Structure formats: structure tokens, C-alpha cells
């Protein structure tokens, strides 16, 4: 997976202190091209520290049969709904659930989440293999 476009349905308003969204599915492009399976996103806003902590979990069914669990986390400087207005860095973990682990080796990954289309039910995650 290089880029995944996730289709979402917000369960709470974007500016909620504690919020969530359902990942309804989506499409992954790149080395692990395939279909994004349903999952979830949760966030907690800490107004005292001025941060939003986010976690996303979903599985990816690659076209070659490989199934990968994706757990992604981020801590973002936040002030109201403005934290969604610019892409932010994430720390994704990819774990092979079914298939050859050699296809998706254990590595350090760095993500970039673009939530500007969140009100329209879309989120873009780009993943880079670092090590």
C-alpha cells in the first residue's frame, strides 16, 4: 500500500471532544493494491494540552491475496475543527494476517493523513516504508 482512500461515515461531529467514524471500505493503490475492509477511527481532543490523539484500524485485502491489518496513530496540534484542515504525520503499523510476511516485511513506516475531505466522508492515508 502506498496510498489508501478510505470511505467513512462520521458517528460524531468533527469538533467533538471524543469522536469516532466508521470506515466503510475503500481502495488501496501501490505495492499492496486492493480493497480496504471496514474498520474504525477514534479521536480524543485534549483542550488543555491543545492536541488531538487519533487511532485508525482497518484491514487491507490485497489483490494478490495478502491480508494486512493496519493500525495507525497520530497526535496532532489541535484547535477546534481546524486540526483537520491540513495533512498530518502518523505512525502506521502493518501486520500480515494472511499470506506471506515477506510480501509486507516488518518495517518502520511513516504515514501522512489528509482529512480535508472528512466532511464528505473521505480520508486519504499515504504510507512510506522508512526502514
VMD Tcl script that builds the backbone (N, CA, C; Angstrom):
set m [mol new atoms 393]
animate dup $m
set s [atomselect $m all]
$s set {name element resname resid chain x y z} {
  {N N UNK 1 A 0.859 -1.177 0.000}
  {CA C UNK 1 A 0.000 0.000 0.000}
  {C C UNK 1 A 0.897 1.229 0.000}
  {N N UNK 2 A 0.646 2.086 -0.856}
  {CA C UNK 2 A 1.300 3.399 -0.854}
  {C C UNK 2 A 0.268 4.433 -0.430}
  {N N UNK 3 A -0.909 4.386 -1.044}
  {CA C UNK 3 A -1.983 5.312 -0.691}
  {C C UNK 3 A -3.278 4.534 -0.548}
  {N N UNK 4 A -4.022 4.833 0.500}
  {CA C UNK 4 A -5.353 4.254 0.688}
  {C C UNK 4 A -6.346 5.391 0.804}
  {N N UNK 5 A -7.432 5.295 0.053}
  {CA C UNK 5 A -8.522 6.255 0.167}
  {C C UNK 5 A -9.639 5.538 0.911}
  {N N UNK 6 A -9.964 6.036 2.102}
  {CA C UNK 6 A -10.951 5.403 2.966}
  {C C UNK 6 A -12.284 6.122 2.848}
  {N N UNK 7 A -13.350 5.357 2.731}
  {CA C UNK 7 A -14.703 5.915 2.729}
  {C C UNK 7 A -15.242 5.808 4.154}
  {N N UNK 8 A -15.748 6.914 4.695}
  {CA C UNK 8 A -16.140 6.973 6.104}
  {C C UNK 8 A -17.564 7.438 6.302}
  {N N UNK 9 A -18.065 7.143 7.488}
  {CA C UNK 9 A -19.300 7.761 7.957}
  {C C UNK 9 A -19.022 8.240 9.377}
  {N N UNK 10 A -19.106 9.548 9.572}
  {CA C UNK 10 A -18.860 10.121 10.890}
  {C C UNK 10 A -19.954 9.692 11.855}
  {N N UNK 11 A -19.558 9.245 13.049}
  {CA C UNK 11 A -20.518 8.892 14.092}
  {C C UNK 11 A -20.733 10.065 15.038}
  {N N UNK 12 A -19.798 11.013 15.032}
  {CA C UNK 12 A -19.869 12.206 15.880}
  {C C UNK 12 A -19.401 13.402 15.055}
  {N N UNK 13 A -19.704 14.623 15.483}
  {CA C UNK 13 A -19.196 15.798 14.763}
  {C C UNK 13 A -17.668 15.836 14.780}
  {N N UNK 14 A -17.082 16.446 13.761}
  {CA C UNK 14 A -15.620 16.533 13.661}
  {C C UNK 14 A -14.998 17.279 14.829}
  {N N UNK 15 A -15.711 18.228 15.418}
  {CA C UNK 15 A -15.139 19.008 16.519}
  {C C UNK 15 A -15.477 18.426 17.890}
  {N N UNK 16 A -15.987 17.191 17.935}
  {CA C UNK 16 A -16.309 16.546 19.212}
  {C C UNK 16 A -15.038 16.308 20.020}
  {N N UNK 17 A -15.144 16.416 21.342}
  {CA C UNK 17 A -14.001 16.148 22.216}
  {C C UNK 17 A -13.589 14.686 22.114}
  {N N UNK 18 A -14.556 13.798 22.104}
  {CA C UNK 18 A -14.323 12.376 21.880}
  {C C UNK 18 A -15.161 12.009 20.665}
  {N N UNK 19 A -14.509 11.525 19.616}
  {CA C UNK 19 A -15.236 11.276 18.384}
  {C C UNK 19 A -14.862 9.965 17.733}
  {N N UNK 20 A -15.664 9.594 16.740}
  {CA C UNK 20 A -15.387 8.360 16.013}
  {C C UNK 20 A -16.028 8.405 14.630}
  {N N UNK 21 A -15.547 7.516 13.790}
  {CA C UNK 21 A -16.096 7.343 12.449}
  {C C UNK 21 A -15.957 5.877 12.079}
  {N N UNK 22 A -16.880 5.402 11.285}
  {CA C UNK 22 A -16.806 4.045 10.758}
  {C C UNK 22 A -16.104 4.087 9.411}
  {N N UNK 23 A -15.139 3.203 9.219}
  {CA C UNK 23 A -14.523 3.040 7.906}
  {C C UNK 23 A -15.399 2.037 7.171}
  {N N UNK 24 A -16.034 2.479 6.115}
  {CA C UNK 24 A -16.961 1.635 5.366}
  {C C UNK 24 A -16.253 0.780 4.329}
  {N N UNK 25 A -15.049 1.164 3.951}
  {CA C UNK 25 A -14.280 0.470 2.928}
  {C C UNK 25 A -13.399 1.467 2.210}
  {N N UNK 26 A -12.930 1.098 1.047}
  {CA C UNK 26 A -12.089 2.000 0.277}
  {C C UNK 26 A -11.194 1.238 -0.668}
  {N N UNK 27 A -10.202 1.936 -1.186}
  {CA C UNK 27 A -9.296 1.366 -2.176}
  {C C UNK 27 A -7.862 1.722 -1.817}
  {N N UNK 28 A -6.965 0.741 -1.950}
  {CA C UNK 28 A -5.539 0.972 -1.738}
  {C C UNK 28 A -4.836 0.878 -3.083}
  {N N UNK 29 A -3.867 1.754 -3.288}
  {CA C UNK 29 A -3.083 1.766 -4.525}
  {C C UNK 29 A -1.613 1.610 -4.169}
  {N N UNK 30 A -0.851 1.104 -5.106}
  {CA C UNK 30 A 0.577 0.944 -4.881}
  {C C UNK 30 A 0.944 -0.519 -4.728}
  {N N UNK 31 A 2.018 -0.778 -3.991}
  {CA C UNK 31 A 2.554 -2.133 -3.840}
  {C C UNK 31 A 1.535 -3.112 -3.267}
  {N N UNK 32 A 0.693 -2.661 -2.346}
  {CA C UNK 32 A -0.338 -3.514 -1.753}
  {C C UNK 32 A -1.724 -3.097 -2.246}
  {N N UNK 33 A -1.858 -2.929 -3.539}
  {CA C UNK 33 A -3.143 -2.506 -4.111}
  {C C UNK 33 A -4.226 -3.511 -3.759}
  {N N UNK 34 A -5.398 -2.990 -3.414}
  {CA C UNK 34 A -6.506 -3.865 -3.068}
  {C C UNK 34 A -7.659 -3.097 -2.463}
  {N N UNK 35 A -8.431 -3.798 -1.653}
  {CA C UNK 35 A -9.655 -3.253 -1.079}
  {C C UNK 35 A -9.478 -3.030 0.419}
  {N N UNK 36 A -9.867 -1.844 0.885}
  {CA C UNK 36 A -9.873 -1.541 2.317}
  {C C UNK 36 A -11.141 -2.144 2.906}
  {N N UNK 37 A -10.979 -2.946 3.941}
  {CA C UNK 37 A -12.103 -3.564 4.636}
  {C C UNK 37 A -12.627 -2.612 5.720}
  {N N UNK 38 A -13.858 -2.818 6.201}
  {CA C UNK 38 A -14.403 -1.943 7.250}
  {C C UNK 38 A -13.520 -1.899 8.494}
  {N N UNK 39 A -13.558 -0.760 9.161}
  {CA C UNK 39 A -12.775 -0.553 10.373}
  {C C UNK 39 A -13.314 0.642 11.128}
  {N N UNK 40 A -12.444 1.272 11.916}
  {CA C UNK 40 A -12.909 2.415 12.713}
  {C C UNK 40 A -11.797 3.424 12.937}
  {N N UNK 41 A -12.220 4.630 13.246}
  {CA C UNK 41 A -11.322 5.716 13.634}
  {C C UNK 41 A -11.893 6.313 14.912}
  {N N UNK 42 A -11.029 6.546 15.880}
  {CA C UNK 42 A -11.434 7.201 17.125}
  {C C UNK 42 A -10.473 8.344 17.393}
  {N N UNK 43 A -10.982 9.404 18.013}
  {CA C UNK 43 A -10.110 10.501 18.404}
  {C C UNK 43 A -10.559 11.078 19.731}
  {N N UNK 44 A -9.588 11.664 20.421}
  {CA C UNK 44 A -9.826 12.362 21.678}
  {C C UNK 44 A -9.099 13.687 21.600}
  {N N UNK 45 A -9.808 14.746 21.910}
  {CA C UNK 45 A -9.233 16.085 21.890}
  {C C UNK 45 A -8.935 16.489 23.337}
  {N N UNK 46 A -7.718 16.945 23.580}
  {CA C UNK 46 A -7.320 17.421 24.908}
  {C C UNK 46 A -7.122 18.930 24.822}
  {N N UNK 47 A -8.143 19.716 25.211}
  {CA C UNK 47 A -8.043 21.168 25.070}
  {C C UNK 47 A -6.979 21.789 25.974}
  {N N UNK 48 A -6.666 21.148 27.085}
  {CA C UNK 48 A -5.648 21.693 27.997}
  {C C UNK 48 A -4.273 21.650 27.333}
  {N N UNK 49 A -3.941 20.525 26.718}
  {CA C UNK 49 A -2.647 20.396 26.036}
  {C C UNK 49 A -2.703 20.875 24.592}
  {N N UNK 50 A -3.911 21.077 24.062}
  {CA C UNK 50 A -4.055 21.546 22.684}
  {C C UNK 50 A -3.709 20.505 21.645}
  {N N UNK 51 A -4.037 19.232 21.928}
  {CA C UNK 51 A -3.732 18.160 20.979}
  {C C UNK 51 A -4.956 17.287 20.727}
  {N N UNK 52 A -4.908 16.612 19.604}
  {CA C UNK 52 A -5.896 15.603 19.253}
  {C C UNK 52 A -5.134 14.302 19.074}
  {N N UNK 53 A -5.587 13.241 19.727}
  {CA C UNK 53 A -4.981 11.926 19.553}
  {C C UNK 53 A -5.951 11.082 18.745}
  {N N UNK 54 A -5.434 10.452 17.701}
  {CA C UNK 54 A -6.265 9.718 16.761}
  {C C UNK 54 A -5.724 8.311 16.574}
  {N N UNK 55 A -6.618 7.346 16.430}
  {CA C UNK 55 A -6.199 5.997 16.045}
  {C C UNK 55 A -7.177 5.463 15.006}
  {N N UNK 56 A -6.636 4.768 14.028}
  {CA C UNK 56 A -7.436 4.164 12.963}
  {C C UNK 56 A -7.030 2.705 12.846}
  {N N UNK 57 A -8.029 1.847 12.644}
  {CA C UNK 57 A -7.769 0.420 12.480}
  {C C UNK 57 A -8.638 -0.106 11.341}
  {N N UNK 58 A -7.983 -0.829 10.431}
  {CA C UNK 58 A -8.712 -1.468 9.338}
  {C C UNK 58 A -7.840 -2.563 8.751}
  {N N UNK 59 A -8.434 -3.393 7.909}
  {CA C UNK 59 A -7.671 -4.413 7.202}
  {C C UNK 59 A -7.694 -4.119 5.713}
  {N N UNK 60 A -6.646 -4.552 5.076}
  {CA C UNK 60 A -6.486 -4.375 3.639}
  {C C UNK 60 A -6.418 -5.756 3.003}
  {N N UNK 61 A -7.275 -6.008 2.039}
  {CA C UNK 61 A -7.236 -7.251 1.270}
  {C C UNK 61 A -6.579 -6.932 -0.067}
  {N N UNK 62 A -5.297 -7.310 -0.192}
  {CA C UNK 62 A -4.545 -7.007 -1.413}
  {C C UNK 62 A -5.006 -7.912 -2.557}
  {N N UNK 63 A -4.823 -7.441 -3.772}
  {CA C UNK 63 A -5.242 -8.205 -4.955}
  {C C UNK 63 A -4.515 -9.539 -5.070}
  {N N UNK 64 A -3.297 -9.609 -4.521}
  {CA C UNK 64 A -2.528 -10.855 -4.600}
  {C C UNK 64 A -2.913 -11.846 -3.505}
  {N N UNK 65 A -3.947 -11.533 -2.701}
  {CA C UNK 65 A -4.421 -12.443 -1.664}
  {C C UNK 65 A -3.921 -12.118 -0.267}
  {N N UNK 66 A -2.919 -11.286 -0.163}
  {CA C UNK 66 A -2.375 -10.914 1.141}
  {C C UNK 66 A -3.404 -10.096 1.927}
  {N N UNK 67 A -3.539 -10.392 3.221}
  {CA C UNK 67 A -4.424 -9.605 4.085}
  {C C UNK 67 A -3.563 -8.973 5.175}
  {N N UNK 68 A -3.669 -7.649 5.313}
  {CA C UNK 68 A -2.822 -6.882 6.229}
  {C C UNK 68 A -3.700 -6.077 7.180}
  {N N UNK 69 A -3.384 -6.154 8.471}
  {CA C UNK 69 A -4.058 -5.313 9.471}
  {C C UNK 69 A -3.262 -4.013 9.583}
  {N N UNK 70 A -3.946 -2.878 9.500}
  {CA C UNK 70 A -3.308 -1.565 9.605}
  {C C UNK 70 A -3.806 -0.895 10.880}
  {N N UNK 71 A -2.873 -0.520 11.746}
  {CA C UNK 71 A -3.177 0.263 12.947}
  {C C UNK 71 A -2.371 1.547 12.825}
  {N N UNK 72 A -3.048 2.669 12.797}
  {CA C UNK 72 A -2.384 3.953 12.571}
  {C C UNK 72 A -2.708 4.895 13.720}
  {N N UNK 73 A -1.709 5.662 14.162}
  {CA C UNK 73 A -1.889 6.584 15.280}
  {C C UNK 73 A -1.273 7.938 14.945}
  {N N UNK 74 A -1.830 8.972 15.584}
  {CA C UNK 74 A -1.284 10.318 15.401}
  {C C UNK 74 A -1.616 11.161 16.621}
  {N N UNK 75 A -0.743 12.104 16.902}
  {CA C UNK 75 A -1.001 13.161 17.876}
  {C C UNK 75 A -0.785 14.463 17.126}
  {N N UNK 76 A -1.834 15.298 17.095}
  {CA C UNK 76 A -1.845 16.486 16.251}
  {C C UNK 76 A -2.145 17.716 17.090}
  {N N UNK 77 A -1.423 18.814 16.836}
  {CA C UNK 77 A -1.778 20.091 17.467}
  {C C UNK 77 A -3.192 20.437 17.027}
  {N N UNK 78 A -4.063 20.745 17.988}
  {CA C UNK 78 A -5.484 20.905 17.656}
  {C C UNK 78 A -6.083 22.148 18.282}
  {N N UNK 79 A -6.890 22.824 17.480}
  {CA C UNK 79 A -7.719 23.911 17.996}
  {C C UNK 79 A -9.035 23.846 17.231}
  {N N UNK 80 A -10.049 23.272 17.856}
  {CA C UNK 80 A -11.339 23.106 17.194}
  {C C UNK 80 A -11.235 22.169 16.012}
  {N N UNK 81 A -12.070 22.381 15.012}
  {CA C UNK 81 A -12.077 21.525 13.820}
  {C C UNK 81 A -10.904 21.836 12.898}
  {N N UNK 82 A -10.123 22.886 13.201}
  {CA C UNK 82 A -9.018 23.300 12.330}
  {C C UNK 82 A -7.936 22.234 12.195}
  {N N UNK 83 A -7.842 21.304 13.145}
  {CA C UNK 83 A -6.799 20.278 13.057}
  {C C UNK 83 A -6.986 19.386 11.834}
  {N N UNK 84 A -8.172 19.348 11.261}
  {CA C UNK 84 A -8.437 18.537 10.075}
  {C C UNK 84 A -8.108 19.289 8.783}
  {N N UNK 85 A -7.708 20.554 8.878}
  {CA C UNK 85 A -7.537 21.399 7.693}
  {C C UNK 85 A -6.231 21.199 6.935}
  {N N UNK 86 A -5.287 20.464 7.502}
  {CA C UNK 86 A -4.002 20.239 6.834}
  {C C UNK 86 A -3.563 18.797 7.085}
  {N N UNK 87 A -2.871 18.176 6.130}
  {CA C UNK 87 A -2.368 16.817 6.347}
  {C C UNK 87 A -1.435 16.765 7.559}
  {N N UNK 88 A -1.396 15.606 8.224}
  {CA C UNK 88 A -0.541 15.450 9.404}
  {C C UNK 88 A 0.137 14.083 9.382}
  {N N UNK 89 A 1.241 13.979 10.119}
  {CA C UNK 89 A 2.032 12.745 10.163}
  {C C UNK 89 A 1.381 11.715 11.075}
  {N N UNK 90 A 1.561 10.431 10.709}
  {CA C UNK 90 A 1.035 9.323 11.501}
  {C C UNK 90 A 2.105 8.244 11.624}
  {N N UNK 91 A 1.854 7.277 12.496}
  {CA C UNK 91 A 2.777 6.157 12.679}
  {C C UNK 91 A 2.028 4.843 12.446}
  {N N UNK 92 A 1.904 4.419 11.188}
  {CA C UNK 92 A 1.177 3.187 10.889}
  {C C UNK 92 A 1.994 1.940 11.208}
  {N N UNK 93 A 1.289 0.900 11.641}
  {CA C UNK 93 A 1.875 -0.425 11.827}
  {C C UNK 93 A 1.122 -1.369 10.909}
  {N N UNK 94 A 1.846 -2.111 10.076}
  {CA C UNK 94 A 1.242 -3.065 9.152}
  {C C UNK 94 A 1.607 -4.465 9.605}
  {N N UNK 95 A 0.600 -5.309 9.822}
  {CA C UNK 95 A 0.810 -6.674 10.286}
  {C C UNK 95 A 0.130 -7.636 9.321}
  {N N UNK 96 A 0.887 -8.597 8.797}
  {CA C UNK 96 A 0.315 -9.589 7.885}
  {C C UNK 96 A -0.576 -10.530 8.686}
  {N N UNK 97 A -1.838 -10.641 8.262}
  {CA C UNK 97 A -2.802 -11.522 8.914}
  {C C UNK 97 A -2.891 -12.842 8.157}
  {N N UNK 98 A -2.834 -12.773 6.831}
  {CA C UNK 98 A -2.952 -13.961 5.996}
  {C C UNK 98 A -2.101 -13.753 4.747}
  {N N UNK 99 A -1.173 -14.674 4.504}
  {CA C UNK 99 A -0.301 -14.559 3.344}
  {C C UNK 99 A 1.152 -14.556 3.776}
  {N N UNK 100 A 2.039 -14.376 2.833}
  {CA C UNK 100 A 3.473 -14.414 3.100}
  {C C UNK 100 A 3.958 -13.111 3.730}
  {N N UNK 101 A 4.543 -13.187 4.937}
  {CA C UNK 101 A 5.075 -11.977 5.567}
  {C C UNK 101 A 6.172 -11.309 4.738}
  {N N UNK 102 A 6.815 -12.058 3.845}
  {CA C UNK 102 A 7.879 -11.481 3.013}
  {C C UNK 102 A 7.326 -10.417 2.071}
  {N N UNK 103 A 6.039 -10.517 1.728}
  {CA C UNK 103 A 5.419 -9.543 0.832}
  {C C UNK 103 A 5.290 -8.182 1.497}
  {N N UNK 104 A 5.129 -8.200 2.812}
  {CA C UNK 104 A 4.982 -6.959 3.583}
  {C C UNK 104 A 5.878 -7.092 4.813}
  {N N UNK 105 A 7.193 -6.908 4.640}
  {CA C UNK 105 A 8.128 -7.161 5.735}
  {C C UNK 105 A 7.916 -6.222 6.919}
  {N N UNK 106 A 8.294 -6.735 8.095}
  {CA C UNK 106 A 8.225 -5.900 9.289}
  {C C UNK 106 A 9.192 -4.738 9.097}
  {N N UNK 107 A 8.692 -3.537 9.188}
  {CA C UNK 107 A 9.482 -2.343 8.902}
  {C C UNK 107 A 8.997 -1.185 9.748}
  {N N UNK 108 A 9.696 -0.078 9.612}
  {CA C UNK 108 A 9.240 1.181 10.195}
  {C C UNK 108 A 8.542 1.941 9.072}
  {N N UNK 109 A 7.326 2.367 9.347}
  {CA C UNK 109 A 6.539 3.094 8.355}
  {C C UNK 109 A 6.213 4.485 8.881}
  {N N UNK 110 A 6.096 5.412 7.978}
  {CA C UNK 110 A 5.675 6.773 8.303}
  {C C UNK 110 A 4.476 7.090 7.425}
  {N N UNK 111 A 3.438 7.635 8.035}
  {CA C UNK 111 A 2.220 7.926 7.290}
  {C C UNK 111 A 1.941 9.417 7.205}
  {N N UNK 112 A 1.106 9.747 6.266}
  {CA C UNK 112 A 0.628 11.125 6.098}
  {C C UNK 112 A -0.872 11.029 5.872}
  {N N UNK 113 A -1.659 11.576 6.793}
  {CA C UNK 113 A -3.108 11.506 6.700}
  {C C UNK 113 A -3.654 12.850 6.253}
  {N N UNK 114 A -4.498 12.803 5.233}
  {CA C UNK 114 A -5.140 14.008 4.716}
  {C C UNK 114 A -6.634 13.873 4.990}
  {N N UNK 115 A -7.121 14.671 5.934}
  {CA C UNK 115 A -8.519 14.591 6.374}
  {C C UNK 115 A -9.353 15.761 5.875}
  {N N UNK 116 A -8.833 16.513 4.904}
  {CA C UNK 116 A -9.577 17.692 4.438}
  {C C UNK 116 A -10.928 17.337 3.824}
  {N N UNK 117 A -11.092 16.110 3.345}
  {CA C UNK 117 A -12.369 15.681 2.766}
  {C C UNK 117 A -13.218 14.885 3.760}
  {N N UNK 118 A -12.848 14.947 5.034}
  {CA C UNK 118 A -13.588 14.218 6.063}
  {C C UNK 118 A -15.077 14.559 6.086}
  {N N UNK 119 A -15.474 15.828 5.941}
  {CA C UNK 119 A -16.913 16.124 5.928}
  {C C UNK 119 A -17.654 15.428 4.780}
  {N N UNK 120 A -16.947 15.127 3.703}
  {CA C UNK 120 A -17.548 14.433 2.560}
  {C C UNK 120 A -17.420 12.915 2.693}
  {N N UNK 121 A -16.872 12.455 3.834}
  {CA C UNK 121 A -16.765 11.022 4.071}
  {C C UNK 121 A -15.562 10.361 3.440}
  {N N UNK 122 A -14.464 11.109 3.273}
  {CA C UNK 122 A -13.279 10.542 2.644}
  {C C UNK 122 A -12.021 10.959 3.399}
  {N N UNK 123 A -11.099 10.013 3.517}
  {CA C UNK 123 A -9.834 10.234 4.203}
  {C C UNK 123 A -8.751 9.576 3.363}
  {N N UNK 124 A -7.619 10.251 3.178}
  {CA C UNK 124 A -6.518 9.698 2.381}
  {C C UNK 124 A -5.322 9.455 3.301}
  {N N UNK 125 A -4.788 8.228 3.236}
  {CA C UNK 125 A -3.618 7.858 4.020}
  {C C UNK 125 A -2.523 7.417 3.061}
  {N N UNK 126 A -1.371 8.074 3.132}
  {CA C UNK 126 A -0.210 7.701 2.331}
  {C C UNK 126 A 0.829 7.122 3.281}
  {N N UNK 127 A 1.367 5.945 2.935}
  {CA C UNK 127 A 2.313 5.244 3.805}
  {C C UNK 127 A 3.652 5.120 3.092}
  {N N UNK 128 A 4.731 5.449 3.814}
  {CA C UNK 128 A 6.095 5.343 3.295}
  {C C UNK 128 A 6.868 4.361 4.169}
  {N N UNK 129 A 7.565 3.424 3.538}
  {CA C UNK 129 A 8.429 2.498 4.272}
  {C C UNK 129 A 9.755 3.204 4.504}
  {N N UNK 130 A 10.153 3.319 5.779}
  {CA C UNK 130 A 11.374 4.037 6.133}
  {C C UNK 130 A 12.536 3.062 6.280}
  {N N UNK 131 A 12.373 2.011 7.051}
  {CA C UNK 131 A 13.425 1.003 7.276}
  {C C UNK 131 A 12.880 -0.384 7.076}
}
mol reanalyze $m
mol bondsrecalc $m
mol representation Tube
mol addrep $m
